[in-house]
Amino acid sequence: MVEISTPALMMSIQAISQLISEEEATMDSMEESEDLYELAESVEAFRKTLNELRSVYEAARRDGADLPPYGNLVL
């Protein structure tokens, strides 16, 4: 498995979560169009990535890493 530092993992989760929120807000204000569908596909790809990072994060917590609960990162 690829190694990643705890701060990098936490910052990645926070950044992707914020990006998803921003893109969802943009989507809410868009008319139905090709751009909307492309943005929706982008959001879905980011969600998959975020889920993978969450799995790594939760595994680290189970293994004893001193990390806050995942929900604290993605308020």
N, C-alpha and C positions, 0 to 999 in steps of 0.2 A: 504494500500500500504506500502511497505517496505521503510524505510527512508534511505537515503544515503546523506552524506555530499557533498557540492558543490565541494570541492577539489577532493574527491574520484571519483565523477562522471566525472569531467573533466579529471583526470588522467586515468581513465578507458577507456574513449573514445579515448584519445591519444594513449594509449598502444595498444588497439585492432586495431586501424587504422594502426599503425606502423607494427603490426604483420601481418595484411592482406597484406600490401605492400611488406613486406619481403617474405611472402609465395608465393605471386604472382610472384615475381622476381625469386624465386626458381623454380616455375612451368614453367616459360618461358624457363628455361635452361634444363628442364627434357625431356627425351624421353617418349613416350607414354608407360605407364606401370601401374601396380596395385598401385604402390606408388603414381603416379601422380593422379590417381582417388581418392585415400584416402586423399591426400593433398587438392584436389579440394573440397571434401566434408567438410573438416575441414575449409577451407576458407569460404564456404557457411554458415556454422554454426556461424562463427565469424561475418559474415555480418549481419545475422539475429540478433545477439546479439547487434551489433553496431546500427542497426536500432531501436531496442528497447530503447537503451540508448539515442539515438538522440531524440526519442519521449519524454522521460522524461526530457531531457535537454531543448527542445523547449517549453515544458509545463511550466517549471520553469521560462523561460524567459518571457513567456506570463503572468505569475502570478507576474511578477515584480522583479524577481531575477536579480541582477546586474551581468550579465554574458556576455562575448563577443559573437559575432555571432558564430554559430556552425562552419562555414567554417574556422574560425581562429584557431580552434583546430586541424583540420585535413588537414593541408597544404600539 
